[in-house]
Structure formats: structure tokens, C-alpha cells
Amino acid sequence: MAIPNEKTASRSENPAIPEESEVVVVGAGPTGLLLAGDLAAAGVRTTVLERRTTESNLTRAFGVHARTLEQLDNRGLADELIAAGQIVRGLRLFDRIEVSFADLPSRYPYLLIVPQYEVERLLRRRAVEHGATIVRGAELTGLHQDPDGVDAEVAMADGTTTTVRARYLVGADGVRSRVREAVGLPFPGEAVLASMMLADVRLDTPPADTIAVAATGDALAFIAPFGDGWYRVMAWDRHHQRPDDAPLDLAEIREVTRRALGTDHGMRDPRWMSRFHSDERQVPAYRVGRVLLAGDAAHVHSPAGGQGLNTGLQDAANLGWKLAATVQGTAPAGLLDSYHAERHPVGRLVLRSSGALIRAAMLRPRPARVARNLAAGTALRIPAIRHRATGIISGLGIAYPGSHGDHRLVGRRAEDPAVAGAAADRLRAALRGGRFVLLTPSVPPADLADRLTVVTTPGPMMLVRPDGYLAAVSDDPDPAHRQAVLRSALKRWGGGAP
């Protein structure tokens, strides 16, 4: 089906491709654009290569979770994005099990339904404002790396070819990643759902719940609003599996939706329809020399929980400051390798959690579905289990491992209840500078002050990484002990050291 309302980039909007760059990012989706913006904001010369020549107003991803909204707020983008979407304060799973986001320990205790193209619009604008070069109609055809850098071979839409030299290259080019293929990384895994159907439609009678989702074992359907009168529908039929390129009409989606939800809600006027299949796959390594992978190029999983877009953006937030420090020569040994060490386990966790959700939804025998509902309903009434589940889905519960002897909070997001009140507001503003932030009750040593953004506040000393996670915490009242903890953490993580 033809895609309407696409805008072809003119020459004035699409700069010439540079011969050299410090970092080349392949792929101008959300992951690549957030990464490019972070690198450019840190002063790194960054070029983004995007094979598409157009910008579409259509999208598969549409849910932004609380932790991602916090990351976008750290970049001054959250408020504008929220204004373009619709807030969902909870979900109903398996017909009758309620999952509320109201208790999330965040200033964004909800899921934001917003089209991916709105996320891309804001991230693209930020990247360009900070000086990133985004080139459309530029398709990676091969790459070669040596001890000093990477040569990216590029075919342009006008039929010409060129080579771009960079110190590092990041593949954020999706499930069919050319970068992953070029470095010879396998993408092991399996298909979870075949012949998923997607459509953006109008509804005569919208669901009573903001999000409607149900599964009968033979049929699954999901409906969510974009907030502008359009609705995203996802449907699956166990008995009618078709290849991704098979024709699709609205009658088929209506019929499957009626079987799953009991009604098709007066579905009409589709602006877009498509089939796709859902895989569970992950590369064994997120880094091969001077080439790194992020987002769907590194991991892909079922749509259950709406975590795909969010996991990719969190990859970019973790990688950006580490790669910038490496390029600029301020990174300690091993900093760039910590990207894989921290994010690969998260990708694996998301694969498992989203896979468990979709398999539970697909249970076919009625007794199994009844047992599922009973077990899940009982478990989610236990606060610890409920908080763990919503923490994984929202991203707020994701933490990185600390080292032996670290404070128990190290590796957790800084906007934990431990950072409350006015201190949290000051931290929020300070993180927009893209530097390490020191929350401290006392004046830091003079030789460290210019390497940090300092926020004076009562309570424990906390060193916050640029991605908003705690690098060091000390609640020891002895200033000498706090200083020793701070210096040790800066040695480990860099902190802008010359």
C-alpha cells in the first residue's frame, strides 16, 4: 500500500557528505539520532548516513516509557513530546489483569502514546542544532577498519559512490543491519510471531480503555490512540499466517479484531497497512573493534510491553558519553567496553520479559489461559513483584552492576527516591549540560570542581554519570572518605579528566 504524505529532502536540507568525521552513525532512526545529538553536543564531529531519501509520517513504534521520558527531559525534549502524545496510566493484560503505572517513582508515572516520527522529529532537530551532519540517500555498502579508524563505503541516491573516514562507526541501522553484516556478527534467535498485521485507522466507537488488548489463543488484537483521531491496530491470527509481502486488506484486520476484542470499534479509513513478523534475536557482542551496534541492529524482540524503541534509546544514552570521551582522549581504559558490559544484559532481559508476555498472551487452551490469569493476577497483587514488573517495562528498574565495595545505590538511576525534592529538580537541570554531576553537601576539592557540574545539597555525596546513573555514593560524614570515593569513581569513569 502506498505511503502518503512523505516529504522528499531537498539538496538544501541534505548537506554534502563529508570525507572525514570523528564518528559515523549509520541509521537516522530514534537510536541513531539521539546518539548523534549527544555526540555533537559534546563537540564530536558526527555524520549520520540514512539510506532513505524521505521522511515518513508513519511508524511501527508508538510507546515511550517513563525512563525514556526522563532521558528525553535531560535533553530538554520531554515536554514538547508529551504535548504531541496521549498519556496512558495503566494497561490491561490478558483481558482483566490491571497493571497501573501510578506508583512509578518518576515524574512521568505513565506510558506516552506518541508516533515514532514525532520522536524522530525532535531528536533530528536537536542533532542538527548541535552540528551533526545528516545525509539522506546515503546507503552503506561496506566498511573496513584498521587500528586507527573505519572507512565506510557509501552509495548515494544519485548513483555516485564515496568513502567516509571516521575514528569510530556505530550501526543503528535496524533489524537488517548492513553494519552487523559487514563485521560478520551473527544474529541468533528465532521467530516469535509470524504475519502480524498493523494498520493506522479511524474508529467510530473508540474503546472505553485508552488501550484495548486481548487474546483468545487463536487471535490477538491491540488498539492504541495517537491522540489526533488516528488509532494504531495490531492483530494476529493463528490460522492465517502469511508472508510479510502478502496483500492485506482492512476486512481481514477487522475480522481478527472482532474475534479477539468482541468488536472492531467501527474501524475505517486506513492510511497505512502492513504485515511483519516478530523475532527474538541478539548479537553476541555490541562492539567489534572500532565498530559498535545499538538498537534493533543489536537486539530485536516481540512488541509486547512496547520496549523496542525505548531499549534502543537507552542504548544510545549509555553509549554517547562514553564514545565522546573516547574520541576526545578523556576516557579511562575500558570505558568504551563498558557499553557492551552494561547494555548486553539489558537487551537479554528485555528479550526474555517481552517474550514471556507474548507467549502468555498466545496460550491456546482455555484452561491454560484461566490458570495464567489466576497466577498473574495473584502475583501482581504482591507489591515486590508488581514493582519489579513495572520497573522492567518502564525502564525505571534497570540498573547496572557496581564493583566490589561500591555503595548499594551505585549503578541505579539517580532519580531514585534517594534524590528527592529540590535536589531532584536541580539534578534534572544540571544533567542537561551532558557532564558528570556532583551532588554534595560540601565544597568539592578545587582541582575537581571544573571537571564537574556541582549541585550543593544536604544528604549523601552522589556522583551522577551523564546518562543519569550513579557512579559513586558516600553517606559517610567524613569529608576525607567522601573525597576518596569521588576520586576513585572519577578515575574509573573519566569525569572529563584531561
C-alpha positions in Angstrom: 0.0 0.0 0.0 1.4 3.4 -0.9 2.7 5.6 1.9 1.1 9.0 1.9 2.4 12.4 3.0 6.1 11.7 2.6 8.5 14.7 2.2 11.5 14.4 -0.1 14.5 16.1 1.3 15.9 18.9 -1.0 19.5 19.5 -1.6 19.4 22.4 0.8 18.1 20.1 3.6 20.6 17.4 2.8 24.2 18.5 3.1 27.1 17.0 1.1 28.7 14.0 2.7 32.0 14.9 4.4 35.1 12.9 3.5 36.1 12.6 7.2 34.3 12.6 10.5 35.1 11.6 14.0 32.1 9.3 14.3 29.8 8.0 11.6 26.4 6.8 12.7 24.5 4.6 10.2 20.8 5.0 10.5 18.6 8.1 11.2 16.0 6.4 13.4 15.5 7.3 17.0 18.6 5.5 18.3 20.9 6.9 15.7 19.5 10.5 16.1 19.7 10.5 19.9 23.3 9.2 19.7 24.2 11.8 17.0 22.8 14.6 19.1 24.7 13.5 22.2 28.0 13.2 20.3 27.5 16.6 18.6 26.6 18.3 21.8 29.8 17.0 23.3 31.8 18.6 20.4 32.3 15.4 18.4 32.2 15.8 14.6 29.4 13.4 13.7 27.9 12.3 10.4 24.7 10.3 10.1 24.1 8.2 7.0 20.5 7.4 6.2 19.6 5.3 3.1 16.1 6.7 2.9 15.6 9.8 0.9 12.2 10.7 2.5 10.8 11.3 6.0 7.6 9.3 6.6 4.7 10.2 8.8 4.1 6.5 9.5 5.7 4.3 12.1 5.6 1.0 13.9 6.8 2.1 17.3 4.5 4.3 19.3 5.1 3.9 23.1 7.6 5.9 25.2 8.1 4.7 28.8 8.9 6.6 31.9 12.7 6.1 31.9 13.0 7.2 28.3 10.9 10.3 29.1 13.4 11.1 31.8 16.3 10.7 29.3 14.5 13.0 26.9 13.9 15.5 29.6 17.6 15.5 30.3 17.9 16.8 26.7 15.1 19.3 27.0 12.7 17.4 24.8 10.2 15.7 27.1 7.6 18.5 27.4 7.3 19.0 23.7 6.9 15.3 23.0 4.3 14.8 25.8 2.2 17.6 24.2 2.2 15.6 20.9 1.0 12.4 22.5 -1.5 10.8 24.8 -0.9 9.7 28.4 -1.8 6.1 29.5 -1.7 5.5 33.2 -2.1 1.7 33.1 -2.6 -1.4 30.9 -5.0 -4.3 31.0 -3.3 -7.6 30.3 -5.0 -10.9 29.4 -8.5 -9.3 29.4 -8.8 -8.5 33.0 -5.5 -8.0 34.8 -4.8 -4.3 35.5 -1.2 -3.0 35.5 -1.0 0.6 36.9 1.9 2.9 36.4 0.6 5.3 39.0 3.2 4.2 41.6 6.2 4.6 39.4 8.9 6.6 41.2 9.2 9.1 38.4 7.8 12.5 37.4 6.4 10.5 34.4 4.3 7.8 36.0 2.7 6.7 32.8 3.2 5.4 29.2 3.1 8.0 26.5 1.5 7.0 23.2 3.1 9.1 20.5 4.2 8.2 16.9 7.8 7.4 16.4 8.0 10.1 13.8 7.4 12.7 16.5 10.3 11.3 18.5 12.5 11.4 15.4 11.5 14.9 14.6 12.6 16.2 18.0 15.8 14.2 18.0 16.7 15.2 14.4 16.2 18.9 15.2 18.4 18.6 18.3 21.2 16.7 16.4 21.3 19.3 13.6 21.2 22.2 16.1 24.3 20.8 17.8 26.1 20.5 14.5 25.6 16.8 13.4 25.5 16.3 9.6 22.6 14.1 8.5 22.9 12.8 4.9 19.9 11.1 3.3 20.1 8.9 0.3 23.4 7.5 1.6 23.5 3.7 1.8 26.3 1.9 3.5 27.7 -0.8 1.1 30.7 -1.9 3.0 33.3 -1.0 5.7 36.9 -1.7 6.5 38.5 -0.9 9.8 42.2 -0.6 10.9 43.8 0.3 14.2 43.2 4.0 13.6 39.7 4.2 12.1 37.0 2.9 9.8 36.4 3.5 6.1 32.7 3.5 5.3 31.8 2.8 1.6 28.6 4.6 0.7 26.4 4.5 -2.4 24.4 7.8 -2.9 20.9 8.1 -4.3 22.2 10.0 -7.3 24.3 6.9 -8.4 27.7 8.1 -7.1 29.8 6.4 -4.6 32.1 7.8 -1.9 34.1 6.7 1.2 33.9 8.4 4.6 36.7 8.0 7.0 35.9 8.0 10.8 37.6 7.1 14.0 34.5 5.1 15.0 31.3 3.9 13.4 28.0 2.9 15.0 25.4 0.8 13.4 21.9 1.9 14.3 20.5 0.7 11.1 17.8 -1.7 12.3 17.0 -5.4 12.1 18.5 -5.8 8.6 21.7 -4.0 9.7 24.4 -3.7 7.0 26.9 -2.8 9.7 26.2 -6.0 11.6 26.6 -7.9 8.3 29.8 -6.1 7.4 31.6 -7.0 10.7 30.4 -10.6 10.4 28.4 -10.8 13.6 25.7 -13.5 13.8 22.2 -12.6 14.9 21.0 -15.8 16.6 17.4 -16.3 17.7 14.0 -17.3 16.4 10.7 -16.0 15.1 8.1 -15.5 17.8 5.1 -14.3 15.7 4.6 -14.5 12.0 2.2 -12.4 10.0 1.4 -9.7 12.5 -0.9 -7.1 10.9 -0.5 -3.4 11.5 -2.8 -0.5 10.5 -3.5 3.1 11.3 -7.2 3.7 11.2 -10.2 5.8 12.3 -12.7 4.4 14.8 -16.4 5.1 15.0 -16.6 3.9 18.6 -13.2 4.1 20.4 -12.5 1.6 23.3 -13.5 2.5 26.8 -10.0 1.9 27.9 -7.3 4.1 26.4 -5.5 0.9 25.2 -7.5 -2.2 24.3 -5.7 -5.5 24.2 -7.0 -9.1 24.3 -6.1 -12.6 23.1 -8.2 -15.7 22.7 -5.4 -18.1 21.9 -6.3 -18.1 18.2 -6.5 -14.3 17.8 -4.7 -11.3 19.3 -5.6 -7.6 18.9 -4.3 -4.4 20.3 -5.6 -0.8 19.8 -4.0 2.4 21.0 -4.7 6.0 20.2 -2.2 8.5 18.8 -4.3 11.4 20.3 -5.1 13.0 16.9 -8.0 10.9 15.9 -5.9 8.1 14.5 -5.5 4.7 16.1 -2.8 2.0 15.8 -4.2 -1.5 15.4 -2.1 -4.7 15.7 -3.7 -8.0 15.0 -2.6 -11.7 14.7 -4.5 -14.8 13.5 -3.0 -18.2 14.4 -4.9 -19.8 11.5 -4.0 -17.4 8.7 -0.2 -16.9 8.6 1.0 -15.0 5.5 4.4 -13.7 4.4 5.3 -10.1 5.1 4.7 -9.0 1.5 1.3 -10.7 1.1 -1.6 -8.3 0.3 -3.5 -7.1 3.2 -7.0 -5.5 3.4 -9.0 -3.9 6.2 -11.6 -6.7 6.2 -9.0 -9.2 7.4 -7.9 -6.9 10.3 -11.5 -6.2 11.2 -12.4 -9.9 11.4 -9.4 -10.8 13.6 -10.0 -7.8 15.9 -13.7 -8.8 16.3 -12.6 -12.3 17.4 -10.1 -11.0 19.9 -11.9 -7.9 21.3 -15.6 -8.7 20.5 -15.9 -5.7 18.2 -13.9 -3.9 15.6 -14.9 -0.5 17.0 -16.1 0.7 13.6 -12.7 0.5 12.1 -12.4 2.5 8.8 -10.3 4.7 6.5 -6.9 3.1 6.9 -4.0 5.4 6.0 -1.5 2.6 6.2 -1.5 -1.2 6.5 1.4 -3.7 6.7 2.4 -7.2 7.7 5.5 -8.0 9.7 7.0 -10.8 11.7 8.4 -10.6 15.2 11.7 -12.2 16.1 13.8 -12.6 19.2 17.4 -12.1 18.4 20.6 -10.6 19.9 24.2 -10.2 18.7 26.8 -11.8 20.9 28.9 -8.5 21.0 27.9 -4.9 20.8 31.5 -3.9 19.8 33.9 -5.2 17.2 37.0 -3.0 17.3 36.0 0.5 16.2 32.5 -0.6 15.2 29.6 -0.6 17.6 25.9 -1.6 17.4 22.9 -0.1 19.0 19.1 -0.5 18.9 17.5 -3.1 16.6 20.8 -3.7 14.9 21.9 -5.3 18.2 18.7 -6.8 19.5 15.1 -7.3 18.4 12.2 -8.8 20.4 8.5 -9.2 20.5 6.3 -6.0 20.6 4.8 -7.0 24.0 5.5 -4.3 26.5 6.4 -1.7 23.9 10.1 -1.8 24.8 11.8 -1.8 21.4 12.1 1.9 20.8 12.9 2.5 24.4 15.7 0.0 24.7 17.3 1.4 21.6 17.2 5.0 23.0 18.7 3.7 26.3 21.5 2.1 24.3 22.3 5.5 22.7 22.1 7.3 26.1 24.6 4.8 27.5 27.0 4.9 24.6 27.0 8.6 23.7 29.1 10.0 26.6 31.4 7.0 26.6 32.2 7.3 22.9 32.6 11.1 23.1 35.1 10.7 25.9 37.0 8.0 24.0 37.2 10.2 20.8 38.4 13.2 22.9 41.0 11.2 24.8 39.5 11.7 28.2 38.2 8.1 28.7 39.9 5.7 31.1 40.9 2.3 29.8 37.9 0.0 29.3 35.2 2.8 29.3 34.0 2.0 25.8 33.9 -1.7 26.6 31.5 -1.0 29.5 28.9 -0.2 26.8 28.6 -3.9 26.0 29.1 -5.0 29.6 26.1 -2.8 30.7 23.7 -2.9 27.8 24.0 -6.5 26.5 22.4 -7.9 29.8 19.6 -5.4 29.5 18.9 -6.5 25.9 18.8 -10.1 27.1 16.4 -9.2 29.9 14.1 -7.4 27.5 14.1 -10.3 25.2 13.1 -12.6 28.0 10.4 -10.4 29.5 8.8 -9.4 26.3 8.9 -13.0 25.1 7.3 -14.2 28.3 4.5 -11.7 27.8 3.7 -12.6 24.2 3.9 -16.4 24.9 1.5 -15.9 27.8 -0.9 -14.0 25.5 -0.7 -16.7 22.9 -1.7 -19.6 25.2 -4.4 -21.5 23.3 -6.2 -24.0 25.6 -8.8 -22.2 27.7 -7.7 -24.0 31.0 -4.2 -22.7 30.4 -5.5 -19.1 29.9 -7.6 -19.3 33.1 -4.6 -20.6 35.1 -2.4 -17.8 33.5 -4.9 -15.1 34.6 -5.1 -16.5 38.1 -1.4 -16.8 38.5 -0.6 -13.4 37.0 -3.4 -11.7 39.0 -2.2 -13.2 42.2 1.5 -12.3 41.6 0.8 -8.7 40.7 -1.0 -8.2 44.0 2.3 -8.7 45.7 4.0 -5.3 45.9 7.5 -6.5 45.3 6.6 -8.5 42.2 4.4 -5.7 40.9 7.2 -3.1 41.3 9.7 -5.4 39.7 7.4 -6.0 36.7 6.5 -2.3 36.2 10.2 -1.4 36.7 11.3 -3.6 33.9 8.6 -2.4 31.5 9.0 1.3 32.3 12.8 1.0 32.4 13.0 2.6 35.8 14.1 -0.7 37.4 17.0 -1.2 35.1 20.3 -0.8 36.9 23.9 -1.5 36.0 26.2 -3.7 38.2 28.6 -1.9 40.5 32.1 -3.1 41.6 33.0 -4.8 44.9 32.8 -2.3 47.7 30.5 0.1 46.0 27.5 1.6 47.8 24.3 -0.3 47.2 22.9 2.5 45.0 25.8 2.6 42.5 24.5 1.7 39.1 20.9 2.7 39.7 19.3 5.7 38.1 20.0 8.9 40.0 16.4 10.0 40.3 15.8 7.3 42.8 13.8 8.3 46.0 17.2 8.9 47.5 17.4 12.1 45.4 14.2 14.0 46.4 12.6 17.4 46.5 14.6 20.4 45.3 17.8 18.3 44.8 16.0 16.3 42.2 14.9 19.4 40.4 18.5 20.8 40.4 19.8 17.5 39.2 17.3 17.5 36.4 18.5 20.9 35.2 22.2 20.0 35.7 22.1 16.8 33.6 21.1 18.9 30.6 24.7 20.0 30.4 25.8 16.5 29.4 28.5 16.4 32.1 29.1 14.4 35.3 27.1 16.0 38.1 28.2 16.0 41.7 25.5 16.3 44.4 27.4 17.2 47.6 26.8 18.8 51.0 30.2 20.4 50.9 32.5 22.3 48.5 34.4 19.8 46.3 38.2 19.9 46.0 39.4 22.8 43.9 41.2 20.5 41.4 37.9 18.6 40.7 35.4 21.5 40.6 36.0 22.4 37.0 35.5 18.8 35.8 32.0 18.5 37.2 28.7 20.3 37.4 28.3 20.8 41.2 24.9 20.9 42.9 25.2 21.7 46.6 22.6 19.8 48.6 22.2 18.1 52.0 22.4 14.4 52.2 24.9 11.9 50.8 27.5 12.7 48.2 26.5 11.3 44.8 28.4 11.4 41.6 26.0 11.1 38.6 27.1 10.0 35.2 26.0 11.9 32.1 23.4 9.2 31.4 21.8 9.8 34.8 23.1 6.7 36.6 25.0 6.8 39.9 28.8 6.3 39.6 29.5 6.8 43.3 27.7 7.3 46.5 29.0 8.0 50.0 26.9 8.7 53.1 30.0 8.7 55.3 30.2 12.0 57.3 34.0 12.1 57.0 34.9 14.6 54.1 38.2 12.7 53.5 36.3 9.5 52.9 33.8 11.1 50.5 36.7 12.7 48.6 38.4 9.3 48.3 35.2 7.7 46.9 34.8 10.6 44.5 38.4 10.4 43.2 38.2 6.7 42.8 35.0 6.9 40.7 36.4 9.7 38.5 39.4 7.5 37.8 37.1 4.7 36.9 34.6 6.6 34.7 36.7 9.6 33.5 34.5 12.5 34.5 36.0 14.8 31.9 39.6 14.3 33.1 42.2 15.7 30.8 
